[in-house]
C-alpha cells in the first residue's frame, strides 16, 4: 500500500516551531514585543529560561522581562554599549560555550 503524503499543519511553519540547530550554543535574538512581561511569546520565554547570557536593550526593554531567566546568569544591558562591544560580548559567550 503506498504511503499517504503527510498533511501540513500549523506546527510545520517556522513561526510555530522551534528551529533545530547543529550548534550546541546558538545565538538567539528574542523580540520583547510591546514590552509587557505578560505578552512575551512562549518561544521567547523558553529562550530566556535556557540562556546563560542575556544581552538586552536596557533603554527599550523593561527589566521585568528578565524574570524568565535563571538565577546567576550574566545579564548585560546594551543601553550604553557600542556595537563593537556587543559583538565582543556575543563572541566571548559563544567561544565559552554559553547560550
N, C-alpha and C positions, 0 to 999 in steps of 0.2 A: 504494500500500500504506500503510495507516495506521501512524503512528509508535507503537511499543511504549512503554508507560509505563516510566520508569526505575525499577529496583528500588532500594529504600532499602538503604543499607549502614551499618555502624558509623561510618564517617567522616562521615556526614550529621548525626550528633548532636553537639551543642555540646561535649560532654566529649571528643570525639575529633577536633575540628578547631580550627585556629587561626582566631579570628574575623577577618573583614576589617573595615577601618575606612576612613572617608573622611578621617581625620586622619593627618597625617604623623608626628606625635609623640604617640600615645595614652599616657595614664597607665594603667599596668597594676598590678594587685595580684597578687602571687605568693605562694602559701602555701608555707611551709617544711616542711610535713608534720611528721614526728616530729623533725626537726632533723638527721638523719643525712645528710651531703652525698651519700652514695651512693644515697639514696632520693628525691632531688628528681625531679620529673617532667621529661620531655623538653621540654614547653612552658615550664616554669619555667626550665630551663637555657637555652633559646633566648632567653627574655625577658631574662635576666641578661646573656647574651652580647651582646645588641643594645642594652642600656641605656647611656645617657650619664650618668644619675644614678640611684643606688640609695639609697633610704631604708629602713633595716631596723630591726626592734625588737631592738636590741643586747642587751637583757636576756633575750630569748627565743630569738633566732636565733644559732647559732654562726657566728663569722666564717669558718669553713671553707666555708660556703656561698657566700661571695663569691669563691671560686676560679674561678667560672664567668664573672666579669666581665672586661672588657678592662682593660688597664693604663691608668692615667691618668684614669679616670673619677672622678666625685665619689661617694664612699660616705659616707653620713651615718647614724650611729646615733641613733635617735629615743628611746633609753632615758631621756635626761634632758630631752627636749623636751616642751613643752606642745603641745596640739592646734593652736593658732593658729600656732605656729612651723612645725609640719609642713606645714600648709596653705600657709603663705607660701613654703616651700621648693618645694612642688609647683607653685604658681602661677608662681613665678620661673622654674623649669626649663621649664615649659610655654611661657611667654611667650618664652623664649630659644630655643625650637625644640628643646629637649632631649627625649630619650626616656627 
